[in-house]
Amino acid sequence: MKHTSKCFLLACAWGCMTAPIAAQQVYTLDQCVEQALRNNARMQNAQNELGMAEQQRKSAFTKYFPTVSATGIGFMADKDLLQMDVAPGMSMKLLKNGLMGGVNATLPLFTGGQIVQGNQLAKVNVEKYRLLGRQAENEVRLTTEQYFWQVAMLKEKLRTLSVVESQLAGMHKDVDAAVSAGITNRNDLLQVQLRQNDTRSTRINVENALTLSRRLLAQYIGTPDDSVDVAFAVSDSLPPSPLGLYRAPEASLVLTPEYNLLQAQLKASHIEHKMSVGKNLPTVAIGGGFMHDNLSDRHKPFWMGFATVSIPLSGWWEGSHNMKRSRLAVRNNENNLRDGSELLVINMQNTWNALTDAYKQVQIAIESIGQATENLRLQTDYYHAGTCTMSDLLEAQTLYQQSRDKYVESYAQYEVKKREYLQATGR
């Protein structure tokens, strides 16, 4: 019974230990990006802003149709408002109380192009928010990849630490035996122990950083804290060359949302200038309605029609300044388009250089791993042969650990730079 009870308790304890691990959700990079595009607040806000622009465009379209309104009035007075002598001794009194109501419709015929231009401006506004949505998507993709590769990099550093810890454990065992046999002095053992302490301290820092990075990734892609892990292990191989990703900046310029936003801003300023001109032109409208009243003690329905012409006279003074201001705004946006296009081309060239540099860093890091591994093997042999010191052996091990850490850092940096270049060239 005692043995059965112990087994049961051990099984429960093991189940409690493994439950959080089993519940942890593992995501690939594509799955992380998909989750972020669906759940991230930045994307949701961008979709809402695009929806608001669509509603504004539909609202502007209603200006093409007549405006219909219903009016009603009723009044009551203590005496008649209108009195007339019809004949000697006879008089007529009217408008002491009454009701009046009707329905009117007004259709603008000419407004200086303000309705047409207003609809065009609303369409440009929709396109602007669609482009801003693309920018938001690029931002979310890039940030997600940064968090993803941060987690992957820290996991690889923990793997390296595990290898180093295993090596140090073997060294500690060998040196301890050598000290007991009087072959070496105790200083070598103390150096190994100090190195083990440094490794434990490093592990604590890396594990804390990994926990924080997982939480940041989970929050960004919209999953519960501590329930996300990445399905990626960095191998000691060179990634594919980035040469196949290159695209001429001039051909990529028109594909970027930043360039198209500059174009949309210029187009909007042209439309706003036309609207400022239209505000100083005459407006013509026609209308009609059906009215009904009982002001003369009898019900009287009637139809009516009207036409209006409005010519701004004193408004031309203010309007002339508004037109000049809008014309200067057009010139500013032309300058912004030219200057922004040049900066975008420079950014494409800069991100390409950063991508190729990151690739070269990965190449160097792989070479360093091979050299550091061979150096550690030789120093181990030399130490066993008594031709080098423990300090030399531990230094070789430190170089080995640093080379592997540098590789995973370079690999993660290369992947992030690749995403930055693809986005800079409109992909």
SVG drawing of the C-alpha trace seen along z (x, -y; Angstrom):
<svg xmlns="http://www.w3.org/2000/svg" viewBox="-73 -102 127 104">
<polyline fill="none" stroke="black" stroke-width="0.4" points="0.0,0.0 2.8,-2.4 4.6,-1.6 1.3,-2.2 0.7,-5.5 4.2,-6.7 3.7,-5.8 0.4,-7.6 1.9,-10.8 4.8,-10.6 2.4,-10.2 0.4,-13.3 3.5,-15.3 4.7,-14.4 1.3,-15.2 1.4,-18.7 4.9,-19.3 4.1,-18.2 0.7,-19.9 2.0,-23.4 4.4,-22.1 1.7,-20.1 -0.6,-23.2 2.1,-25.4 1.2,-26.2 4.0,-26.0 3.9,-28.4 5.8,-28.6 6.8,-32.0 3.9,-32.0 1.4,-31.0 2.7,-33.9 2.3,-36.4 -1.2,-35.1 -2.2,-35.3 -0.8,-38.9 -2.6,-40.1 -5.9,-38.7 -5.6,-39.8 -3.2,-42.7 -4.8,-46.0 -2.8,-47.9 -4.4,-45.9 -7.9,-46.1 -7.6,-49.9 -6.4,-50.1 -9.5,-48.1 -11.7,-50.4 -10.2,-53.5 -10.7,-52.1 -14.3,-51.4 -14.7,-55.0 -13.3,-56.2 -15.7,-54.0 -18.7,-55.4 -17.4,-58.9 -17.3,-58.1 -20.9,-56.8 -21.9,-59.9 -20.4,-62.1 -22.3,-60.2 -25.6,-61.2 -24.9,-64.8 -25.9,-64.0 -29.5,-63.4 -32.2,-65.9 -32.5,-66.9 -36.1,-66.3 -37.4,-67.9 -40.8,-68.1 -41.9,-71.3 -44.8,-72.2 -45.9,-75.2 -48.9,-76.0 -49.7,-79.2 -52.4,-80.8 -52.9,-84.5 -55.3,-86.4 -56.6,-88.4 -56.7,-88.2 -53.4,-89.2 -55.2,-90.4 -58.4,-92.5 -60.0,-94.0 -63.2,-96.1 -65.0,-94.4 -68.1,-96.9 -69.7,-99.3 -70.4,-97.4 -68.7,-94.3 -65.1,-93.2 -63.0,-90.1 -60.6,-88.8 -57.9,-86.3 -54.9,-84.5 -55.9,-84.2 -54.8,-80.5 -53.9,-78.0 -51.7,-75.2 -49.3,-74.9 -47.1,-72.1 -45.6,-70.5 -42.8,-68.6 -40.0,-70.3 -37.3,-68.8 -34.2,-70.7 -31.8,-69.5 -28.5,-71.3 -27.8,-71.8 -24.5,-73.5 -22.2,-74.0 -18.9,-74.9 -17.9,-71.2 -17.9,-70.9 -20.1,-67.8 -18.1,-66.0 -14.7,-67.0 -16.0,-66.1 -16.7,-62.6 -13.3,-62.3 -11.7,-63.5 -13.6,-60.8 -12.4,-58.1 -8.8,-59.3 -9.3,-59.2 -10.4,-55.6 -7.3,-54.8 -5.1,-56.6 -6.5,-54.5 -6.1,-51.3 -2.4,-52.2 -2.1,-53.0 -3.5,-49.6 -0.7,-48.1 1.8,-50.0 0.2,-48.7 0.4,-45.2 4.1,-45.6 4.7,-47.0 2.9,-44.1 4.8,-41.5 8.2,-43.0 7.5,-43.4 6.2,-39.8 9.4,-38.5 11.6,-40.5 9.8,-38.9 9.9,-35.4 13.6,-35.5 14.4,-36.9 12.7,-33.8 14.5,-31.5 17.8,-33.1 17.5,-32.8 16.4,-29.2 19.6,-28.5 21.7,-30.2 20.2,-27.9 21.1,-24.9 24.7,-26.2 24.7,-26.7 23.6,-23.1 26.5,-21.9 28.9,-24.0 27.5,-22.8 28.0,-19.2 31.6,-19.9 32.3,-21.6 30.8,-18.7 33.1,-16.4 36.1,-18.7 35.1,-19.0 35.0,-15.2 38.4,-14.7 40.1,-17.5 38.7,-16.4 40.1,-13.0 43.5,-14.5 43.6,-16.6 42.8,-13.5 45.6,-11.6 48.0,-14.5 48.5,-15.0 47.4,-18.6 46.8,-21.3 43.6,-22.5 43.7,-25.8 42.6,-24.1 39.5,-22.7 38.7,-26.1 38.9,-27.7 36.4,-25.1 34.1,-25.7 34.2,-29.5 33.4,-28.9 30.5,-26.7 29.2,-29.5 29.4,-32.0 27.5,-29.6 24.7,-29.2 24.5,-32.9 24.3,-33.3 21.6,-30.7 19.5,-32.6 19.8,-35.8 19.0,-34.0 16.0,-32.2 14.5,-35.4 15.0,-37.1 13.4,-34.2 10.4,-34.3 10.0,-38.0 10.4,-37.5 7.7,-34.8 5.3,-37.0 5.9,-39.9 5.3,-37.6 2.2,-36.1 0.8,-39.6 1.6,-40.8 -0.1,-37.9 -3.0,-37.8 -2.5,-34.6 -2.4,-34.1 0.8,-34.7 3.3,-31.8 1.4,-29.7 3.5,-30.3 6.7,-28.8 8.4,-29.0 8.9,-25.9 12.3,-26.7 15.9,-25.4 18.8,-27.2 21.2,-24.8 24.9,-25.5 24.2,-26.0 24.3,-29.0 20.9,-30.3 20.1,-30.8 21.9,-33.7 19.9,-37.0 21.0,-37.7 17.7,-36.2 15.7,-38.8 17.3,-41.9 15.1,-44.2 16.0,-47.5 14.8,-50.4 13.2,-52.4 11.1,-49.4 10.1,-48.8 9.2,-52.5 5.7,-52.4 4.9,-49.2 5.6,-50.7 2.7,-52.0 4.9,-55.0 5.2,-56.2 1.5,-55.7 0.6,-57.7 2.7,-60.6 0.8,-60.3 -2.5,-60.2 -1.6,-63.3 -0.7,-65.2 -4.0,-64.1 -6.0,-65.2 -4.3,-68.6 -5.2,-69.1 -8.9,-68.2 -8.9,-70.6 -7.6,-73.4 -10.5,-72.8 -12.9,-72.8 -11.6,-76.2 -12.2,-77.5 -15.7,-76.0 -16.6,-77.8 -16.3,-81.1 -18.5,-80.2 -22.3,-80.7 -24.5,-77.8 -27.8,-77.0 -30.6,-74.8 -34.2,-74.0 -36.8,-72.7 -40.5,-72.1 -42.9,-71.0 -46.4,-70.3 -47.9,-72.6 -51.2,-72.6 -52.7,-75.2 -55.9,-76.3 -54.9,-79.9 -58.2,-81.3 -60.5,-79.0 -60.5,-76.5 -58.1,-73.8 -56.0,-74.8 -53.4,-72.4 -51.1,-73.7 -48.0,-72.9 -45.0,-75.2 -41.7,-75.3 -38.7,-77.5 -35.1,-78.1 -32.3,-79.7 -29.1,-81.3 -26.4,-82.2 -23.5,-84.4 -20.7,-85.0 -19.8,-88.7 -17.9,-89.7 -16.6,-86.1 -14.3,-86.5 -11.9,-88.5 -11.5,-85.7 -11.8,-83.1 -8.9,-84.5 -6.6,-84.0 -7.9,-80.4 -7.2,-79.6 -3.6,-80.9 -3.1,-78.9 -4.4,-75.7 -2.1,-76.3 0.9,-76.6 -0.2,-73.3 -0.1,-71.6 3.4,-72.8 4.5,-71.5 3.1,-68.1 4.9,-68.1 8.1,-68.8 7.3,-66.1 6.7,-63.5 10.0,-64.3 11.9,-64.4 10.2,-61.3 10.8,-59.3 14.5,-60.0 14.6,-59.0 12.7,-55.8 15.2,-54.8 18.0,-55.5 16.3,-53.4 16.0,-50.5 19.7,-50.7 20.5,-51.0 18.3,-48.0 19.9,-46.0 23.4,-46.8 22.3,-45.9 20.9,-42.6 24.1,-41.6 26.2,-42.7 24.1,-40.5 24.5,-37.6 28.3,-38.0 28.2,-38.1 26.4,-34.7 29.2,-33.4 31.9,-34.7 30.0,-33.3 29.9,-29.8 33.6,-29.9 34.2,-31.0 32.2,-28.1 34.4,-25.6 37.6,-27.3 36.5,-27.6 35.4,-23.9 38.8,-22.8 40.6,-25.1 38.6,-23.7 39.5,-20.1 43.2,-20.9 43.3,-22.7 41.6,-19.8 44.2,-17.4 47.0,-19.8 45.7,-20.0 45.5,-16.2 49.0,-16.1 50.1,-18.7 51.2,-21.2 48.7,-24.0 47.1,-25.4 43.5,-25.2 43.2,-29.0 44.0,-28.2 41.4,-25.5 38.7,-27.6 39.5,-30.5 39.0,-28.1 35.7,-27.0 34.6,-30.7 35.5,-31.4 33.5,-28.3 30.4,-29.6 30.8,-33.1 31.1,-31.8 27.9,-29.9 26.1,-32.8 27.4,-35.1 26.1,-32.8 22.5,-32.7 22.5,-36.4 23.7,-36.9 21.2,-34.4 18.3,-36.2 19.6,-39.6 19.8,-38.3 16.1,-37.1 14.9,-40.5 17.0,-42.4 15.5,-40.2 12.0,-41.2 13.0,-44.9 14.3,-44.7 11.2,-42.9 9.0,-45.6 11.2,-48.4 10.8,-47.1 7.0,-46.7 6.8,-43.0"/>
</svg>
